[in-house]
Amino acid sequence: MLPYQMIAGGKFAISVSGGVTSQVNVECISQNPPDFIIARAITGWGEANDAQSIEWWWEKSMSQGTAKGLLQSSAAANAPAVTAAFVSSNGISTYDTANPPTFAGLATTAITGTAGTFVVTMANTGSIQVGDWVRLYNTTGELQIAGYSFQVTAVTANTSITLGYMASGGITFAADATAGTVLKYIPSRFYPRWGYIANISRASQAVVSFTGKNDYTPGEFISLRIPNEFGSGAWSSINNKAARVLSVTNSSTVSSITLDLDTSGIASAFSFPTSAVAAAGVSPAVVVPSSSGVVPDSGSATIAQQPPGTNLRDAFDNRNTRIIQFGPGLFDISSFGGNDGDIWMWQAFKYDDYKVSTV
């Protein structure tokens, strides 16, 4: 019997844009945390004329985010020199999404949202990556978005992050924020979840835009929570109103649902309260799950399944899982940078419970 057992493994490709590598998250389907994790380059191992990292490993006695590994130098032949390496941050981490790590708040000196761009200026972007969720608070001059959560669509390291889903909603504010705090967090995966509203269209079938990707499903019933301060009170007619989801959109910059709800008669466009109004205290506008519905045929309201199927299996569904994160610190090493599309293999192991023998 071996002193360990492999509990998970697979392959992943790294994505490099502008010289910056995106972090890679893989699911480790195990109830127990791994004790040893190793990753090896498949396409890069022994590659000529290309200095890069070729192996990284982490053991449970090491700090989260660190890793030890090997770097290979550039050489004309397929036998480059190999040296040992260590990264102290943005290396290998493992966590359960039901109990994720916490992050320190980071300062912003400006949030430009008046033109719908929603770019957050930051001298230190920390470990924030594309796809991460962040919460904004103390947003001076733009308090109507304080406490809101957003998904990140672009990062310029130690310069800015872009909140593209909010921008796609088309909402503009009277003034930009001049200060604030950005808090990265990892959301729980209990389903169904509620979402922050970025905008609602006035149409025979209303389109609700969100500040990040949503996990609603066609046929499901949702309920709207629209405080009186939004849209100058014109949207109070649909507050607490339930509606059926007709279709769902989740692209790289747009997240929305189309509802079987007519909002064309509402007098004024959906809008956020002013910063001054929000300073007195305003609840956010959100969509919450209401009830399960019959699963429709794709793109229509016609029932597809016989007997009809339902969307939700229970009052909640625990979709939390264990994540292994391979951070950009493994690949963004000076003179040993990774290449877009490089393929890596990974394995996670659990030690067997052997006891130390004494004589």
C-alpha positions in Angstrom: 0.0 0.0 0.0 1.3 3.5 -0.9 1.6 6.1 1.9 -0.8 8.3 0.0 -3.7 8.2 -2.5 -4.6 10.4 -5.4 -8.0 12.0 -4.9 -8.3 14.2 -8.0 -6.4 15.2 -11.1 -6.8 16.7 -14.6 -5.4 19.2 -17.1 -5.8 23.0 -17.5 -4.6 25.6 -20.0 -3.2 29.0 -18.8 -4.4 32.2 -20.3 -1.9 35.1 -20.8 -3.1 38.6 -21.8 -0.8 41.6 -21.9 1.9 39.6 -20.1 -0.4 38.8 -17.2 -1.6 35.2 -16.6 -5.0 34.6 -15.2 -5.4 32.4 -12.1 -6.8 28.9 -12.7 -9.4 27.3 -10.4 -10.0 23.6 -10.6 -12.5 21.5 -8.6 -11.1 18.9 -6.2 -14.0 16.4 -5.8 -13.2 15.3 -2.3 -14.7 15.8 1.1 -11.2 16.2 2.6 -8.6 18.8 1.8 -5.6 17.5 -0.2 -2.3 17.1 1.6 -0.1 17.3 -1.5 -0.7 19.0 -4.8 1.6 18.9 -7.9 1.4 20.5 -11.3 3.6 19.8 -14.3 3.8 21.5 -17.7 2.9 19.2 -20.6 3.6 21.4 -23.6 6.5 23.3 -22.0 8.6 20.5 -20.4 11.9 20.3 -22.3 10.8 22.8 -24.9 13.7 24.5 -26.7 14.3 28.2 -26.8 11.6 29.0 -24.2 12.5 29.7 -20.6 9.5 28.9 -18.4 8.3 27.2 -15.2 7.8 23.4 -15.7 6.7 22.1 -12.2 5.1 23.3 -9.0 4.1 21.6 -5.8 2.5 22.4 -2.5 2.4 20.4 0.8 0.0 21.0 3.7 2.8 22.2 6.0 3.3 25.2 3.7 1.4 28.4 3.8 -1.6 29.0 1.4 -0.5 30.7 -1.8 3.0 29.5 -1.7 4.7 26.8 -3.9 8.0 25.2 -4.7 9.0 24.1 -8.1 11.4 24.0 -11.1 12.3 26.5 -13.8 13.9 25.6 -17.1 16.2 28.0 -18.9 16.1 28.8 -22.6 18.4 26.5 -24.7 18.9 25.6 -28.3 18.6 21.9 -27.6 15.8 20.0 -25.9 17.9 19.8 -22.7 17.6 23.1 -21.0 19.1 23.7 -17.5 16.7 23.4 -14.6 16.8 25.4 -11.3 14.7 25.3 -8.1 12.2 28.1 -7.4 9.9 29.3 -4.6 6.9 31.7 -4.8 5.6 33.3 -1.6 2.3 34.6 -3.0 -0.2 33.9 -5.7 1.0 30.3 -5.8 -1.1 27.2 -4.9 -4.1 27.5 -2.6 -6.9 25.2 -1.6 -10.2 26.1 0.1 -13.8 25.1 0.5 -16.3 27.6 -1.1 -18.5 27.2 2.0 -15.6 28.4 4.2 -13.4 30.5 1.8 -10.4 32.7 2.8 -10.9 36.3 3.6 -9.1 39.2 2.0 -8.1 42.7 3.2 -9.9 45.7 1.8 -8.0 47.7 -0.9 -8.2 51.5 -1.4 -9.6 53.1 -4.5 -9.1 56.8 -5.4 -11.8 56.9 -8.1 -14.7 55.0 -9.5 -15.8 56.3 -12.9 -19.4 55.4 -13.5 -20.9 58.5 -15.0 -20.4 57.2 -18.5 -21.3 53.6 -17.7 -17.6 52.5 -17.8 -17.3 51.6 -14.1 -13.5 51.6 -13.9 -12.1 51.4 -10.3 -8.7 53.1 -10.0 -6.4 51.2 -7.5 -2.7 51.6 -6.8 -2.8 48.0 -5.4 -5.1 45.5 -7.0 -3.9 42.7 -4.8 -4.9 39.2 -5.9 -8.0 40.4 -7.8 -8.4 38.6 -11.1 -11.0 38.6 -14.0 -14.1 36.7 -12.8 -13.6 37.5 -9.1 -16.3 39.1 -7.0 -15.7 42.4 -5.2 -17.8 44.5 -2.8 -17.5 48.3 -2.7 -18.1 50.4 0.4 -17.4 53.9 1.6 -17.7 55.1 -2.0 -17.5 58.8 -1.4 -19.6 60.7 -3.9 -21.2 57.5 -5.2 -22.8 56.1 -2.1 -25.7 54.5 -4.1 -23.4 51.6 -5.0 -21.9 51.2 -1.5 -22.5 47.7 -0.3 -23.1 46.4 -3.8 -21.2 43.3 -5.2 -19.8 43.2 -8.7 -18.0 40.7 -10.9 -14.7 41.9 -12.4 -14.3 41.8 -16.2 -10.8 43.3 -16.6 -7.8 44.0 -14.5 -4.8 46.2 -15.1 -2.4 45.2 -12.3 -1.9 47.9 -9.7 -3.8 50.4 -11.8 -7.5 49.5 -12.1 -10.3 46.9 -12.3 -13.3 47.1 -14.6 -16.9 46.2 -13.5 -18.2 45.4 -17.0 -21.4 43.8 -16.0 -22.6 47.0 -14.3 -21.4 49.0 -17.3 -23.5 46.8 -19.6 -26.6 47.8 -17.7 -26.3 51.3 -19.1 -26.9 53.2 -15.9 -25.1 56.4 -15.4 -24.6 58.5 -12.2 -24.3 62.2 -11.7 -20.8 62.1 -10.2 -17.9 59.7 -9.8 -16.6 58.4 -6.5 -13.5 60.0 -5.2 -12.6 57.4 -2.6 -13.7 54.0 -1.3 -12.7 50.5 -0.4 -12.7 47.3 -2.6 -13.1 44.0 -0.8 -12.5 40.8 -2.8 -14.6 37.9 -1.6 -15.5 34.3 -2.7 -19.3 33.8 -2.7 -20.9 30.7 -1.2 -22.5 28.3 -3.8 -25.7 27.6 -1.9 -28.4 27.7 -4.6 -30.7 29.5 -5.3 -29.0 32.9 -4.8 -30.2 36.4 -5.1 -28.6 39.0 -7.3 -28.0 42.8 -7.4 -29.9 44.7 -10.1 -27.9 46.9 -12.4 -30.9 47.9 -14.6 -34.4 47.0 -15.6 -35.8 47.8 -19.1 -39.2 49.2 -19.8 -40.6 46.6 -22.2 -43.4 44.1 -22.7 -41.0 41.5 -21.5 -38.7 43.2 -19.0 -35.0 42.5 -19.1 -33.2 42.6 -15.7 -29.5 43.2 -15.8 -27.2 42.2 -13.0 -23.8 43.3 -11.6 -22.3 39.8 -12.2 -23.2 36.4 -13.6 -26.5 34.9 -12.4 -27.6 31.3 -12.0 -31.4 31.6 -12.6 -33.0 29.1 -15.0 -35.8 29.4 -17.6 -39.2 28.6 -16.1 -38.2 29.5 -12.6 -40.1 32.2 -10.7 -38.3 35.1 -9.2 -39.4 38.1 -7.0 -38.3 41.7 -7.3 -37.3 43.9 -4.4 -37.4 47.5 -5.6 -37.1 50.1 -2.8 -39.0 53.3 -3.4 -35.8 55.4 -3.9 -35.1 53.6 -7.2 -36.6 55.3 -10.3 -38.0 58.1 -8.1 -40.7 55.7 -6.9 -42.1 54.9 -10.3 -41.0 51.2 -10.0 -42.8 50.6 -6.7 -45.6 48.9 -8.7 -43.4 45.9 -9.2 -41.9 45.7 -5.8 -42.4 42.2 -4.3 -43.9 41.1 -7.6 -43.1 37.6 -8.8 -42.4 36.8 -12.5 -41.4 33.8 -14.6 -38.0 33.7 -16.2 -38.2 33.3 -20.0 -34.5 33.3 -20.9 -31.1 33.8 -19.3 -28.0 35.5 -20.7 -24.5 35.1 -19.2 -21.7 36.3 -21.4 -18.2 37.8 -20.6 -19.8 41.2 -20.0 -23.6 40.8 -19.9 -25.7 39.0 -17.3 -29.5 39.3 -17.5 -32.8 37.5 -17.4 -35.9 38.2 -19.6 -39.2 38.1 -17.6 -42.8 37.4 -18.4 -43.5 40.8 -17.0 -44.7 44.0 -18.8 -42.9 47.1 -17.6 -43.6 49.2 -20.7 -46.2 51.3 -18.8 -43.9 52.5 -16.1 -43.5 56.3 -16.3 -39.8 56.7 -16.0 -36.6 54.7 -16.6 -35.1 52.7 -13.9 -32.5 54.7 -12.0 -30.4 54.6 -8.8 -31.0 57.1 -6.0 -28.5 60.0 -5.7 -25.5 59.7 -3.4 -27.1 62.2 -1.1 -30.3 60.1 -0.8 -28.2 56.9 -0.3 -26.3 58.6 2.5 -29.4 58.4 4.7 -29.6 54.6 4.1 -31.1 52.7 1.2 -31.6 49.0 0.7 -30.3 47.7 -2.7 -32.5 46.6 -5.5 -32.3 42.8 -5.9 -33.9 39.8 -7.5 -34.6 36.8 -5.1 -35.7 33.3 -6.0 -39.4 32.9 -5.5 -40.4 29.3 -6.5 -39.8 26.5 -8.9 -41.4 26.5 -12.3 -41.9 24.0 -15.1 -38.8 23.7 -17.3 -39.7 25.1 -20.7 -38.5 24.2 -24.1 -35.4 26.1 -25.2 -36.3 29.6 -26.2 -40.1 29.3 -25.6 -42.7 28.8 -22.9 -43.6 25.4 -24.3 -43.2 22.5 -21.8 -40.4 20.3 -23.1 -40.3 17.4 -20.6 -43.0 14.8 -20.2 -43.8 14.5 -17.4 -42.9 18.1 -16.8 -39.7 18.8 -14.9 -39.1 21.5 -12.3 -36.2 23.9 -11.8 -35.3 23.6 -8.1 -34.8 20.3 -6.3 -35.3 21.7 -2.8 -35.5 24.9 -0.8 -31.8 25.1 -1.3 -29.1 23.1 -3.0 -25.6 22.9 -1.5 -23.3 23.3 -4.5 -20.2 24.2 -2.5 -17.1 22.4 -3.5 -13.4 22.3 -2.8 -11.2 24.5 -5.0 -7.5 24.3 -5.9 -6.2 27.6 -7.2 -3.1 27.9 -9.3 -2.2 31.6 -9.1 -0.4 33.8 -11.6 2.7 33.8 -9.4 3.5 30.4 -10.8 3.6 31.6 -14.4 4.4 35.4 -14.3 8.1 35.0 -13.3 10.6 37.4 -14.8 12.4 35.7 -17.7 10.3 32.5 -17.1 6.9 33.7 -18.2 4.2 31.3 -19.4 2.7 31.2 -22.9 -1.0 31.6 -23.7 -2.5 28.2 -24.2 0.2 26.2 -22.4 -1.2 22.9 -21.1 -0.5 21.7 -17.5 -1.5 18.5 -15.7 -2.3 18.5 -12.0 -2.8 15.9 -9.3 -4.0 16.1 -5.6 -3.1 13.5 -3.0 -4.3 12.6 0.5 -1.9 11.0 3.0 -2.9 7.7 4.4 -3.3 7.7 8.2 -0.1 5.9 9.2 1.1 6.2 12.7 4.7 6.9 13.7 6.2 3.7 15.1 8.3 3.8 18.3 10.6 1.2 19.6 
